[in-house]
Amino acid sequence: MTQITSPAESAGTVGTRDSALDIGLLAVRAVFGGLLAIHGSQKLFGWFDGWGWDATTASFEEMGYNPGKLFGTLAGLTELGGGLLLLLGLATPLAAAAVIGTMINAMNATWSGGVLAGTEHGHAPGAEFAFLFAVAAAAIAFTGPGRYSLDHGRPWQRHGIAWGSAAIALAAIAGVITLILKSAL
């Protein structure tokens, strides 16, 4: 049986392509996870010119997430923890699910401003950033964190269609439960 190879494979660049993919995943995880962790630290501690916990919890109360202390703390912890886990490539599908669930609620909170952020002329911020963060987390859940991660080569390493789909399903369930609690409390 004859095996057909692409020009790239016959030139010996498959390993290079795999390394480039791993470096690309590391870059996405580091920037995305790092930015998300910073958002969480802004909410919880006021770091990086953030609001801090008191202002965050008051804001959550204004958005109808009562008690604001519970929901604001949960959002901050999820962004900080989920962001750090994605940055490190650790417990990747679970971290992605936590982030997506949080972003479902962020989209709900910012949807009245439309999809695109429009701060000119008094428009409310849009849902685009929450949507972008949710999509990035979902993509990482499907692809896995890559070779340069704490998950790589470990018995708990998971990725692929089943794990990405499970992360999205878990996030949807958690996001909807949170929205139900928002309405009920």
Secondary structure, 3 states (H helix, E strand, C coil): CCCCCCHHHHCCCHHHHHHHHHHHHHHHHHHHHHHHHHHHHHHHHCCCCCCCHHHHHHHHHHCCCCCHHHHHHHHHHHHHHHHHHHHHCCCHHHHHHHHHHHHHHHHHHHHHHCCCCCCHHHCCCCCHHHHHHHHHHHHHHHHCCCCCCCCCCCCCCCCCHHHHHHHHHHHHHHHHHHHHHHHHC
